[in-house]
Amino acid sequence: MSRRKTNTLSMFMGLCLVTTSGLAEAATKADSVQQAIERGKELFMNATFGGSGRHCNTCHKGGGTTKGELPDGRPIPSLTNAAAVFPRYDEEYHHVKTLQDQIRYCVLNAVKGKPPAYGGPEITELVTYLTSLSEGKPIDMDGKPE
């Protein structure tokens, strides 16, 4: 085989490898997001965060997909647009609250557990799960929860 044909073949094979590895990387990233959603849902449904035995699903029924109820019986909206309405302005504390802030607040005050650390895997997985519930919803920062 001539040197020119060998170089062309080598370039073609290299391009195939780069394209294939790019597809594999994209599939791995998609799998990673799906895995984070699944782990976040598992935490949402079962994690007590060392608290009173409650978990997120205690108040936010149906994995957050239906209207819920606080421990004192007050109704709360579903979480189907939670990621679309955060950040939100907190009238009581006079500051902007992120979805991570809200999750940590709920774990501390409703679940009575130790809130997951900012930037840690648990909070990331919970945010990823809640974001998946909001997929396709229009962004409406500081809007009304459904």
VONU-64174 format. One record per residue: residue number from 1; z, y, x of N, C-alpha, C in turn; residue in one letter. Coordinates in pm, 1 decimal, m for minus. Last residue first. Layout:
% residues N
+-----+----------+----------+----------+----------+----------+----------+----------+----------+----------+-----+
|   n |       nz |       ny |       nx |      caz |      cay |      cax |       cz |       cy |       cx | res |
+-----+----------+----------+----------+----------+----------+----------+----------+----------+----------+-----+
| NUM |        Z |        Y |        X |        Z |        Y |        X |        Z |        Y |        X |   A |
...
+-----+----------+----------+----------+----------+----------+----------+----------+----------+----------+-----+
//
This chain:
% residues 146
+-----+----------+----------+----------+----------+----------+----------+----------+----------+----------+-----+
|   n |       nz |       ny |       nx |      caz |      cay |      cax |       cz |       cy |       cx | res |
+-----+----------+----------+----------+----------+----------+----------+----------+----------+----------+-----+
| 146 |   4130.8 |   2471.8 |  m4687.5 |   4089.2 |   2409.7 |  m4813.9 |   4196.7 |   2317.3 |  m4860.3 |   E |
| 145 |   4248.5 |   2783.8 |  m4558.7 |   4240.1 |   2637.0 |  m4551.4 |   4202.4 |   2581.1 |  m4689.2 |   P |
| 144 |   4062.9 |   3083.3 |  m4531.0 |   4156.7 |   3004.8 |  m4610.4 |   4139.1 |   2856.2 |  m4585.0 |   K |
| 143 |   4019.8 |   3239.6 |  m4204.9 |   3985.0 |   3210.1 |  m4343.9 |   4092.4 |   3125.3 |  m4411.2 |   G |
| 142 |   4038.0 |   3288.7 |  m3942.6 |   4137.9 |   3354.1 |  m4025.3 |   4106.5 |   3337.5 |  m4174.6 |   D |
| 141 |   3698.3 |   3213.2 |  m3909.1 |   3825.5 |   3241.1 |  m3843.4 |   3912.5 |   3328.1 |  m3932.8 |   M |
| 140 |   3502.4 |   3025.2 |  m4011.5 |   3560.1 |   3131.7 |  m4092.5 |   3697.6 |   3164.2 |  m4036.2 |   D |
| 139 |   3216.2 |   2834.8 |  m3972.0 |   3327.2 |   2900.1 |  m3901.9 |   3372.4 |   3018.3 |  m3986.6 |   I |
| 138 |   3138.7 |   2588.3 |  m4216.6 |   3110.1 |   2716.4 |  m4152.3 |   3236.0 |   2773.2 |  m4085.5 |   P |
| 137 |   3141.0 |   2240.1 |  m4134.3 |   3199.3 |   2351.5 |  m4210.5 |   3164.2 |   2481.9 |  m4140.8 |   K |
| 136 |   3052.2 |   2045.8 |  m3961.9 |   2959.9 |   2094.4 |  m4063.2 |   3012.6 |   2209.6 |  m4146.8 |   G |
| 135 |   3370.1 |   1911.6 |  m3910.7 |   3229.5 |   1910.6 |  m3870.8 |   3140.5 |   1951.3 |  m3988.3 |   E |
| 134 |   3635.1 |   1889.1 |  m3960.1 |   3572.4 |   2016.9 |  m3994.0 |   3424.1 |   2020.6 |  m3961.2 |   S |
| 133 |   3710.7 |   1649.9 |  m3856.4 |   3722.2 |   1666.3 |  m4001.3 |   3650.6 |   1792.4 |  m4048.5 |   L |
| 132 |   3685.3 |   1701.2 |  m3585.7 |   3588.4 |   1610.0 |  m3647.7 |   3594.2 |   1620.4 |  m3800.4 |   S |
| 131 |   3908.5 |   1857.9 |  m3546.6 |   3777.1 |   1921.4 |  m3537.7 |   3671.2 |   1832.5 |  m3602.3 |   T |
| 130 |   4103.5 |   1661.1 |  m3559.6 |   4097.2 |   1762.3 |  m3664.7 |   3963.2 |   1835.8 |  m3664.1 |   L |
| 129 |   4035.2 |   1519.8 |  m3319.1 |   4033.1 |   1454.2 |  m3449.7 |   4019.5 |   1557.2 |  m3562.0 |   Y |
| 128 |   4076.1 |   1723.0 |  m3128.4 |   3944.2 |   1660.0 |  m3141.5 |   3931.6 |   1591.2 |  m3277.0 |   T |
| 127 |   4348.4 |   1771.4 |  m3161.9 |   4252.9 |   1879.1 |  m3189.9 |   4112.9 |   1820.6 |  m3209.9 |   V |
| 126 |   4442.4 |   1518.0 |  m3076.2 |   4470.0 |   1565.9 |  m3211.6 |   4372.7 |   1677.0 |  m3251.8 |   L |
| 125 |   4350.0 |   1519.2 |  m2809.2 |   4301.2 |   1417.2 |  m2903.1 |   4327.7 |   1457.6 |  m3048.0 |   E |
| 124 |   4494.6 |   1736.8 |  m2706.9 |   4347.8 |   1736.6 |  m2701.4 |   4291.2 |   1637.6 |  m2802.2 |   T |
| 123 |   4753.3 |   1648.5 |  m2737.4 |   4711.1 |   1766.1 |  m2813.7 |   4558.9 |   1773.2 |  m2817.0 |   I |
| 122 |   4742.9 |   1423.2 |  m2561.2 |   4777.1 |   1408.1 |  m2702.6 |   4729.9 |   1526.9 |  m2785.2 |   E |
| 121 |   4672.0 |   1524.0 |  m2300.6 |   4583.3 |   1433.4 |  m2374.3 |   4616.2 |   1422.6 |  m2522.7 |   P |
| 120 |   4743.3 |   1882.0 |  m2271.9 |   4764.5 |   1740.5 |  m2245.4 |   4674.7 |   1653.4 |  m2331.1 |   G |
| 119 |   4723.5 |   2146.8 |  m2348.6 |   4626.7 |   2095.9 |  m2252.3 |   4640.9 |   1948.3 |  m2220.6 |   G |
| 118 |   5065.4 |   2163.6 |  m2422.3 |   4937.1 |   2234.0 |  m2421.3 |   4847.6 |   2174.1 |  m2313.1 |   Y |
| 117 |   5226.3 |   1856.9 |  m2515.0 |   5206.4 |   1966.4 |  m2419.7 |   5068.7 |   2030.4 |  m2436.0 |   A |
| 116 |   5347.0 |   1792.7 |  m2845.7 |   5266.5 |   1755.2 |  m2729.2 |   5237.4 |   1878.4 |  m2643.8 |   P |
| 115 |   5688.4 |   1851.8 |  m2946.4 |   5545.7 |   1884.7 |  m2952.1 |   5470.6 |   1839.1 |  m2827.7 |   P |
| 114 |   5907.9 |   1615.0 |  m3052.9 |   5877.6 |   1696.5 |  m2935.0 |   5727.6 |   1724.2 |  m2935.1 |   K |
| 113 |   5982.1 |   1640.0 |  m3409.2 |   5963.3 |   1572.0 |  m3281.8 |   5940.7 |   1670.4 |  m3168.5 |   G |
| 112 |   5977.1 |   1698.5 |  m3677.3 |   6105.3 |   1706.9 |  m3605.0 |   6099.9 |   1631.6 |  m3472.7 |   K |
| 111 |   5769.3 |   1729.1 |  m3842.1 |   5789.6 |   1594.1 |  m3788.6 |   5925.7 |   1583.8 |  m3720.3 |   V |
| 110 |   5814.4 |   2004.2 |  m3890.5 |   5801.4 |   1909.2 |  m4001.6 |   5828.0 |   1766.0 |  m3956.0 |   A |
| 109 |   5860.7 |   2135.6 |  m3637.1 |   5932.5 |   2173.2 |  m3758.7 |   5924.3 |   2074.0 |  m3874.0 |   N |
| 108 |   5709.5 |   2013.1 |  m3426.7 |   5847.2 |   2059.4 |  m3405.7 |   5923.0 |   2074.4 |  m3537.3 |   L |
| 107 |   5463.8 |   1960.4 |  m3548.1 |   5538.2 |   1851.1 |  m3484.1 |   5685.0 |   1891.5 |  m3468.0 |   V |
| 106 |   5391.6 |   2219.8 |  m3632.1 |   5414.9 |   2113.1 |  m3731.1 |   5496.6 |   1998.5 |  m3670.4 |   C |
| 105 |   5363.5 |   2348.5 |  m3382.4 |   5458.9 |   2399.2 |  m3480.9 |   5493.9 |   2289.6 |  m3581.7 |   Y |
| 104 |   5151.7 |   2201.6 |  m3272.5 |   5283.0 |   2198.4 |  m3206.5 |   5392.5 |   2246.3 |  m3302.8 |   R |
| 103 |   4950.2 |   2275.7 |  m3452.9 |   4987.6 |   2134.1 |  m3437.9 |   5127.8 |   2125.1 |  m3377.8 |   I |
| 102 |   4939.5 |   2552.3 |  m3404.9 |   4975.9 |   2501.9 |  m3537.2 |   5020.1 |   2356.2 |  m3529.9 |   Q |
| 101 |   4853.6 |   2563.0 |  m3136.9 |   4982.7 |   2622.1 |  m3175.9 |   5030.7 |   2562.6 |  m3308.2 |   D |
| 100 |   4599.8 |   2446.2 |  m3167.2 |   4702.5 |   2380.3 |  m3085.3 |   4841.1 |   2432.6 |  m3121.2 |   Q |
|  99 |   4477.5 |   2644.1 |  m3320.6 |   4497.9 |   2512.5 |  m3379.9 |   4602.1 |   2434.3 |  m3298.8 |   L |
|  98 |   4657.8 |   2954.7 |  m3259.1 |   4546.8 |   2861.6 |  m3241.8 |   4577.0 |   2729.8 |  m3313.3 |   T |
|  97 |   4744.7 |   3266.6 |  m3393.2 |   4786.1 |   3128.6 |  m3372.0 |   4661.2 |   3040.3 |  m3361.0 |   K |
|  96 |   4832.4 |   3595.2 |  m3316.4 |   4723.1 |   3502.0 |  m3343.5 |   4767.7 |   3362.5 |  m3303.9 |   V |
|  95 |   5127.0 |   3737.5 |  m3471.6 |   5041.5 |   3705.5 |  m3357.4 |   4931.8 |   3608.5 |  m3401.2 |   H |
|  94 |   5353.9 |   3770.7 |  m3647.6 |   5270.0 |   3881.1 |  m3602.4 |   5194.0 |   3851.2 |  m3473.3 |   H |
|  93 |   5500.3 |   3583.4 |  m3779.4 |   5534.5 |   3607.3 |  m3638.6 |   5448.9 |   3716.0 |  m3573.7 |   Y |
|  92 |   5394.1 |   3601.8 |  m4041.0 |   5538.6 |   3592.4 |  m4019.5 |   5577.9 |   3631.1 |  m3876.8 |   E |
|  91 |   5114.1 |   3603.0 |  m4011.9 |   5183.3 |   3720.8 |  m4066.7 |   5332.5 |   3721.0 |  m4034.9 |   E |
|  90 |   4907.3 |   3499.2 |  m3778.1 |   5032.3 |   3455.8 |  m3838.5 |   5111.5 |   3579.0 |  m3881.1 |   D |
|  89 |   4565.0 |   3465.9 |  m3792.2 |   4674.0 |   3560.3 |  m3769.9 |   4795.8 |   3512.1 |  m3846.6 |   Y |
|  88 |   4399.2 |   3189.9 |  m3633.6 |   4442.4 |   3262.2 |  m3753.7 |   4553.9 |   3359.5 |  m3715.9 |   R |
|  87 |   4115.1 |   3032.0 |  m3471.3 |   4247.4 |   3092.9 |  m3474.0 |   4269.4 |   3174.1 |  m3601.3 |   P |
|  86 |   4073.2 |   2834.8 |  m3766.2 |   4155.6 |   2877.6 |  m3652.7 |   4064.4 |   2932.1 |  m3545.7 |   F |
|  85 |   3890.7 |   2741.1 |  m3945.3 |   3966.0 |   2861.4 |  m3983.2 |   4065.3 |   2906.7 |  m3875.5 |   V |
|  84 |   3777.7 |   2509.9 |  m3845.6 |   3687.4 |   2620.4 |  m3878.0 |   3762.8 |   2749.7 |  m3910.9 |   A |
|  83 |   3977.4 |   2326.1 |  m3822.8 |   3918.6 |   2375.4 |  m3698.4 |   3826.5 |   2494.4 |  m3723.2 |   A |
|  82 |   4027.0 |   2282.8 |  m4103.1 |   4127.5 |   2342.1 |  m4013.3 |   4065.3 |   2400.2 |  m3886.6 |   A |
|  81 |   3893.6 |   2174.2 |  m4311.8 |   3829.9 |   2288.4 |  m4246.3 |   3924.3 |   2355.2 |  m4145.8 |   N |
|  80 |   4049.8 |   1962.0 |  m4388.4 |   3906.0 |   1939.5 |  m4372.8 |   3830.8 |   2059.0 |  m4316.4 |   T |
|  79 |   4312.8 |   1932.6 |  m4439.6 |   4277.4 |   1982.3 |  m4305.9 |   4127.2 |   1972.3 |  m4280.5 |   L |
|  78 |   4431.9 |   2053.1 |  m4761.2 |   4381.5 |   1949.3 |  m4670.0 |   4351.7 |   2014.3 |  m4535.0 |   S |
|  77 |   4727.6 |   2258.1 |  m4822.2 |   4584.9 |   2224.1 |  m4829.8 |   4550.3 |   2106.3 |  m4739.2 |   P |
|  76 |   5037.2 |   2163.1 |  m4980.5 |   4963.8 |   2220.5 |  m4867.3 |   4817.6 |   2176.9 |  m4877.1 |   I |
|  75 |   5315.0 |   2213.6 |  m5204.7 |   5180.0 |   2163.3 |  m5174.7 |   5119.1 |   2235.1 |  m5054.5 |   P |
|  74 |   5657.9 |   2135.0 |  m5145.0 |   5554.2 |   2238.5 |  m5161.2 |   5417.0 |   2182.0 |  m5124.5 |   R |
|  73 |   5847.4 |   1942.0 |  m5084.2 |   5767.4 |   1926.9 |  m5205.7 |   5659.8 |   2031.4 |  m5227.4 |   G |
|  72 |   5971.0 |   1948.6 |  m4842.8 |   6043.8 |   2009.9 |  m4954.6 |   5964.6 |   2006.3 |  m5086.5 |   D |
|  71 |   5779.1 |   1835.8 |  m4671.6 |   5899.4 |   1758.8 |  m4704.4 |   5979.6 |   1816.6 |  m4821.8 |   P |
|  70 |   5459.5 |   1925.3 |  m4826.2 |   5565.1 |   1942.3 |  m4726.9 |   5687.3 |   1860.3 |  m4766.3 |   L |
|  69 |   5163.4 |   1752.8 |  m4896.4 |   5289.5 |   1804.0 |  m4948.7 |   5391.3 |   1811.7 |  m4835.8 |   E |
|  68 |   4803.7 |   1786.7 |  m4930.0 |   4928.4 |   1721.1 |  m4893.9 |   5048.8 |   1789.4 |  m4954.1 |   G |
|  67 |   4467.7 |   1704.5 |  m5014.6 |   4580.2 |   1797.7 |  m5020.1 |   4708.8 |   1720.2 |  m4993.4 |   K |
|  66 |   4291.4 |   1501.4 |  m4771.0 |   4326.3 |   1539.9 |  m4907.8 |   4442.1 |   1639.2 |  m4903.5 |   T |
|  65 |   4257.6 |   1450.6 |  m4504.4 |   4137.0 |   1473.4 |  m4583.7 |   4165.2 |   1511.9 |  m4728.8 |   T |
|  64 |   4465.5 |   1374.1 |  m4347.5 |   4434.0 |   1516.4 |  m4350.2 |   4315.3 |   1550.9 |  m4438.3 |   G |
|  63 |   4501.0 |   1109.2 |  m4395.5 |   4453.5 |   1147.8 |  m4262.4 |   4414.0 |   1293.6 |  m4254.7 |   G |
|  62 |   4608.9 |   1114.1 |  m4651.3 |   4471.0 |   1069.8 |  m4631.8 |   4414.4 |   1107.3 |  m4496.3 |   G |
|  61 |   4826.8 |   1405.7 |  m4625.7 |   4785.7 |   1275.6 |  m4679.3 |   4639.1 |   1243.6 |  m4647.6 |   K |
|  60 |   5033.0 |   1551.5 |  m4444.0 |   4887.8 |   1567.8 |  m4458.5 |   4827.4 |   1433.5 |  m4497.1 |   H |
|  59 |   5292.5 |   1439.3 |  m4429.9 |   5265.4 |   1558.5 |  m4512.0 |   5116.7 |   1571.7 |  m4545.0 |   C |
|  58 |   5248.8 |   1202.5 |  m4290.7 |   5357.1 |   1209.6 |  m4388.1 |   5333.2 |   1326.8 |  m4484.0 |   T |
|  57 |   5060.7 |   1238.2 |  m4095.7 |   5013.5 |   1187.8 |  m4224.4 |   5123.9 |   1184.9 |  m4330.9 |   N |
|  56 |   5221.6 |   1306.4 |  m3876.2 |   5135.9 |   1408.6 |  m3939.2 |   5093.9 |   1366.8 |  m4080.1 |   C |
|  55 |   5538.5 |   1144.9 |  m3935.2 |   5417.3 |   1165.0 |  m3856.1 |   5331.7 |   1265.6 |  m3930.9 |   H |
|  54 |   5891.3 |   1072.7 |  m3915.9 |   5772.7 |   1126.6 |  m3982.0 |   5657.3 |   1132.0 |  m3882.4 |   R |
|  53 |   6098.2 |   1008.6 |  m3757.6 |   6026.6 |    897.0 |  m3818.4 |   5904.6 |    942.4 |  m3896.2 |   G |
|  52 |   6195.7 |   1233.6 |  m3634.9 |   6271.0 |   1178.9 |  m3747.7 |   6207.3 |   1055.3 |  m3811.7 |   S |
|  51 |   6062.4 |   1194.6 |  m3306.7 |   6134.4 |   1270.9 |  m3408.1 |   6201.7 |   1185.9 |  m3514.0 |   G |
|  50 |   5885.9 |   1114.6 |  m3113.3 |   6028.3 |   1101.2 |  m3086.2 |   6115.6 |   1170.1 |  m3189.5 |   G |
|  49 |   5639.0 |   1135.8 |  m3230.8 |   5672.7 |   1228.6 |  m3123.6 |   5822.4 |   1231.1 |  m3096.4 |   F |
|  48 |   5530.2 |    963.1 |  m3404.0 |   5647.4 |   1037.7 |  m3452.1 |   5694.8 |   1139.9 |  m3349.1 |   T |
|  47 |   5204.7 |    860.3 |  m3482.7 |   5295.7 |    913.1 |  m3380.0 |   5408.6 |    994.7 |  m3442.7 |   A |
|  46 |   5026.7 |    779.3 |  m3694.8 |   5141.5 |    697.9 |  m3655.5 |   5243.1 |    761.2 |  m3560.8 |   N |
|  45 |   4812.9 |    949.1 |  m3761.8 |   4861.5 |    854.5 |  m3862.0 |   4996.8 |    792.5 |  m3825.6 |   M |
|  44 |   4769.9 |   1095.5 |  m3527.8 |   4792.0 |   1164.5 |  m3655.0 |   4858.9 |   1071.5 |  m3755.8 |   F |
|  43 |   4712.8 |    890.2 |  m3344.5 |   4831.6 |    975.1 |  m3327.1 |   4868.2 |   1042.1 |  m3459.6 |   L |
|  42 |   4471.4 |    801.2 |  m3461.3 |   4584.1 |    708.6 |  m3444.3 |   4714.1 |    786.8 |  m3426.3 |   E |
|  41 |   4316.1 |   1031.0 |  m3433.0 |   4348.4 |    982.0 |  m3567.3 |   4467.6 |    887.0 |  m3561.9 |   K |
|  40 |   4301.5 |   1040.3 |  m3153.8 |   4364.1 |   1149.3 |  m3227.5 |   4403.0 |   1107.4 |  m3368.3 |   G |
|  39 |   4156.7 |    808.5 |  m3102.8 |   4294.3 |    817.8 |  m3053.2 |   4369.7 |    929.0 |  m3125.7 |   R |
|  38 |   3915.3 |    884.0 |  m3231.1 |   3989.8 |    765.7 |  m3275.8 |   4134.7 |    769.1 |  m3229.2 |   E |
|  37 |   3843.4 |   1106.3 |  m3078.2 |   3863.2 |   1119.5 |  m3223.2 |   3948.8 |   1003.8 |  m3273.2 |   I |
|  36 |   3814.5 |    985.1 |  m2829.9 |   3918.2 |   1087.9 |  m2846.9 |   3947.4 |   1109.5 |  m2995.4 |   A |
|  35 |   3594.5 |    821.9 |  m2885.2 |   3722.3 |    759.8 |  m2849.7 |   3836.8 |    859.3 |  m2866.6 |   Q |
|  34 |   3401.6 |   1018.0 |  m2927.9 |   3437.4 |    927.6 |  m3037.2 |   3571.2 |    860.3 |  m3010.0 |   Q |
|  33 |   3397.5 |   1124.7 |  m2669.5 |   3437.8 |   1209.9 |  m2781.3 |   3480.8 |   1121.5 |  m2898.4 |   V |
|  32 |   3308.4 |    897.6 |  m2529.0 |   3436.9 |    958.8 |  m2496.0 |   3486.6 |   1048.3 |  m2608.4 |   S |
|  31 |   3057.4 |    853.9 |  m2638.1 |   3161.0 |    752.7 |  m2656.4 |   3298.4 |    813.3 |  m2630.4 |   D |
|  30 |   2937.0 |   1085.9 |  m2539.1 |   2948.8 |   1066.3 |  m2684.2 |   3056.0 |    962.8 |  m2714.1 |   A |
|  29 |   2954.0 |   1030.5 |  m2264.8 |   3021.9 |   1148.6 |  m2319.3 |   3040.5 |   1133.9 |  m2469.1 |   K |
|  28 |   2793.7 |    801.4 |  m2254.2 |   2934.5 |    792.7 |  m2215.4 |   3012.4 |    910.8 |  m2271.1 |   T |
|  27 |   2547.6 |    910.4 |  m2327.1 |   2608.6 |    808.3 |  m2412.8 |   2757.4 |    795.7 |  m2382.3 |   A |
|  26 |   2506.9 |   1080.8 |  m2107.4 |   2516.2 |   1137.1 |  m2241.8 |   2583.2 |   1038.2 |  m2337.1 |   A |
|  25 |   2490.6 |    887.5 |  m1903.8 |   2597.3 |    987.8 |  m1900.1 |   2616.7 |   1050.0 |  m2038.4 |   E |
|  24 |   2260.8 |    753.0 |  m1981.0 |   2386.9 |    679.9 |  m1976.0 |   2504.7 |    776.7 |  m1977.1 |   A |
|  23 |   2077.6 |    959.4 |  m1948.6 |   2099.9 |    902.0 |  m2081.5 |   2231.8 |    827.3 |  m2086.5 |   L |
|  22 |   2100.5 |    993.3 |  m1671.8 |   2129.9 |   1105.0 |  m1761.6 |   2156.3 |   1056.4 |  m1902.6 |   G |
|  21 |   2011.3 |    748.5 |  m1580.0 |   2151.5 |    783.4 |  m1557.4 |   2192.2 |    901.4 |  m1644.7 |   S |
|  20 |   1743.8 |    767.4 |  m1665.6 |   1829.8 |    662.7 |  m1718.3 |   1976.4 |    697.9 |  m1698.8 |   T |
|  19 |   1658.2 |    985.2 |  m1508.2 |   1650.3 |    991.1 |  m1653.5 |   1744.0 |    889.6 |  m1716.2 |   T |
|  18 |   1702.4 |    881.8 |  m1249.8 |   1769.3 |   1005.4 |  m1290.4 |   1771.7 |   1014.5 |  m1442.4 |   V |
|  17 |   1535.1 |    656.2 |  m1257.5 |   1678.4 |    640.0 |  m1236.0 |   1755.5 |    763.4 |  m1281.7 |   L |
|  16 |   1285.0 |    779.0 |  m1292.8 |   1335.0 |    683.9 |  m1392.3 |   1485.7 |    666.9 |  m1379.8 |   C |
|  15 |   1270.2 |    924.6 |  m1054.7 |   1272.5 |    995.6 |  m1181.6 |   1326.4 |    905.5 |  m1292.2 |   L |
|  14 |   1256.8 |    708.9 |   m874.7 |   1369.7 |    801.0 |   m869.1 |   1384.8 |    878.7 |   m998.9 |   G |
|  13 |   1011.8 |    603.2 |   m947.8 |   1131.9 |    521.0 |   m963.7 |   1257.3 |    610.2 |   m961.5 |   M |
|  12 |    844.5 |    818.2 |   m874.5 |    848.5 |    771.4 |  m1012.9 |    976.1 |    691.5 |  m1038.2 |   F |
|  11 |    889.3 |    829.4 |   m598.2 |    924.8 |    945.2 |   m680.7 |    937.8 |    903.6 |   m827.4 |   M |
|  10 |    787.3 |    578.1 |   m527.6 |    928.2 |    609.5 |   m501.8 |    975.0 |    727.3 |   m587.3 |   S |
|   9 |    518.7 |    613.0 |   m597.6 |    598.1 |    509.5 |   m663.4 |    747.3 |    537.3 |   m645.8 |   L |
|   8 |    452.8 |    815.2 |   m416.1 |    440.2 |    839.0 |   m559.4 |    524.3 |    739.1 |   m637.8 |   T |
|   7 |    496.3 |    681.4 |   m171.9 |    574.8 |    801.2 |   m203.9 |    570.6 |    831.1 |   m353.5 |   N |
|   6 |    302.7 |    478.7 |   m199.1 |    443.6 |    442.0 |   m184.4 |    532.9 |    560.0 |   m220.0 |   T |
|   5 |     70.2 |    626.6 |   m203.6 |    105.8 |    548.0 |   m321.5 |    253.5 |    509.9 |   m317.9 |   K |
|   4 |     81.0 |    731.2 |     59.4 |     79.6 |    822.1 |    m56.4 |    120.8 |    748.1 |   m183.2 |   R |
|   3 |     64.0 |    505.4 |    220.1 |    185.9 |    587.0 |    225.7 |    195.6 |    678.9 |    103.6 |   R |
|   2 |    m76.8 |    223.2 |     48.7 |    m84.5 |    343.9 |    130.5 |     46.4 |    421.7 |    121.4 |   S |
|   1 |      0.0 |   m116.2 |     84.4 |      0.0 |      0.0 |      0.0 |      0.0 |    122.7 |     89.2 |   M |
+-----+----------+----------+----------+----------+----------+----------+----------+----------+----------+-----+
//
